[in-house]
Amino acid sequence: MKIVSIVGARPIFIKIIPLVRATQERNKSNYKLKIEHLIIHTGQHYDYEINQFFFDELSIQEPDHNLEVGSGPQGWQTGVMIKKSEKVLITENPN
């Protein structure tokens, strides 16, 4: 099974921690069905030190994809995130 989390804002990094931990624990267990958990980073907050804190200190896996949206007006950022997310989701084909 393949699931995807799309993260970018700091509160969302915190919110996916239980999902990351549960997926890791399940995959260590005897369950036959393993879960592949992909992380897509929107890249709207691209400060290295802030991002690395979440990945390093909170033991969140590095993102599998970075959309590199960057700064801009909210509407523009949202449009770019949707467009780039769609390409990744079509390629990855999560459950």
N, C-alpha and C positions, 0 to 999 in steps of 0.2 A: 504494500500500500504506500502511496506517495501523497504527502500533504505539503502544503506551502504556507508559510507565514510571510506576509509583506509588512516590513517594518521601516520606520524612518524617523518618526518623532520619538523623543526620549521616553515618554510614558509607555509606548508600545514595546520597547525593548524590555522594560520591566514586566509587562504583562505576558510576554512569551516565555519567561523563565520557567513557570510550572509546566508548560507544554514541552519545552526542551528537556527538562528533567524527566518527565513521565515517559517521553519517547525513548530516552537513553536507557532508563530502567527496564522498560518493556523489551527493548532490543537485547538486553543482557540476560533476560529470562529465557524460559523454555518455550515461550510462544513460538509457534511455527511461522505465523504471519509477522514479519518484521515491518517496521514503519520507516520509510525514508522521509525525513523532514528537511525540506529545502527552505532556506531563508533568502528572500529577495529584499535587498536594501534599496530604498528609494533614492538614497544619496542626496536628499534635500538638506540634511544636516551632515556636512562633510568635514567637520573639524576632527582631525585625526585623534587628538587626545580624548575628546568626548566619546567618539565611536570605539576606540580601543579599550576604554574603560569597561564598556559593556561586554565586549568580546573576551577580554583578558581577565578582568577581575570577577566577572559574574559567570565565567565559563560557558558563554554562549558560543556556539560554533561560528566560524567566520561565514559571512554570507556567501551563498552559492552564486548569486548574481547581484551586481550593483548597477542600478539604473542611471546613476550619476545625473540626477535631475538638477541639482544645484539650486541657486537662489533665483527668485523671481516672484511676480505677483501670484497670489493664491490660485486664481483661475488658470493661469498658464502652467504652474507647477502641477495642478491636478490633471490637466489635459495631457501633459507629457508623461506623468506617472501612469495614466490609464493606457496610453498608446504603447509605452515601453513594457508595461506589465503584460499586456495582451500578447505581445510577441513571445515573451518568456513562458507564459502559461500555455500557449499553443505548442511550443517546443517541448516543454517538460511534461505536459499532459497529466496533471495530478488527478487523483481520485476525487 
